[in-house]
Amino acid sequence: MKVMRQLAVTVGLAVLLSGSVFASEKAHWGYSGHEGPKHWGEMGEAFKACSEGKNQSPIDLMNFIEAELSPIQFAYKPGAKEILNNGHAVQVNYEGGSSIAIDGHEFELKQFHFHSPSENQINGKSFAMEAHYVHADKAGNLAVVAVMMEEGEANTMIDTLWKSMPEKSGDKYGLPGGLNASDLLPKKGDYYRFNGSLTTPPCTEGVWWLVMKEPVSVSKEQVEKFAHAMHHPNNRPVQPVNARPVLK
């Protein structure tokens, strides 16, 4: 069991750092047809959790349990170094030295990326986009901070990022210095918490999910520019909550 857990952590880290599965993994996955989410679990042993896991993400957050959640302590520094299109998402890779701490547990920010429409839902509501801030601790445990984005006024941070939008899969561009991931966070720090998984193959479980309650604004034009680069929706459908508590 310890070996299998370490393998899952290794695979999960490879995905979040590279934005894609191992080069040795022959399965080609996507978001539609025979490569879509319904078939991920059939694509090899490494992807079994996608169909057999009991704590999968995303979910529709509802039936909340009241809890005294410790504040997320954000310690983000400017460090957005490059933006890439890996065919599955638009991702911003981040330099080391930025982190979050929760309940005395520290996770370093590795990258953040975007989905449209949102993957998670809140009380049945879907959002125009969702940003995922992916973090890892020294043991390889993962934590994702999710920020919902609803259509409205243009977002200044998104505007800056989209000026370097990689419109084709495999494209990658450097970003101007001084960009700070915190500029995309909502003003209020309230959040929901649940245990889940990566939302892409290999669907590794044991991920801390921290979903910010307050959405941020993004314009219709900004959503459309993202959709043009992706050429398809890149959201995994919501998964069964099963027996998991969703804390607020």
VENVEN-V65426 format. One line per field, one symbol per residue. burial: b if it has 9 or more other ideal C-beta (glycine too) atoms within 8 Angstrom, else e. A space follows every 10 residues. Layout:
burial = ???
This chain:
burial = eeeebbebbb bbbbbbeebe beeeeebebb beeebbeebb bebeebbbbb bebebbbbbb beebeeeeee ebeeebeebb ebbbbbebbb bbbbeeebbb bbeeeebbbb bbbbbbbbbb bbeeeebbbb bbbbbbbeeb bbbbbbbbbb eeebbebbbb bbebbbeeee bebebeeebb beebbbeeee bbbbbbbbbb bbbbbbbbbb bbbebbbbbe ebbebbbebb eeebbbeebe beebebbb
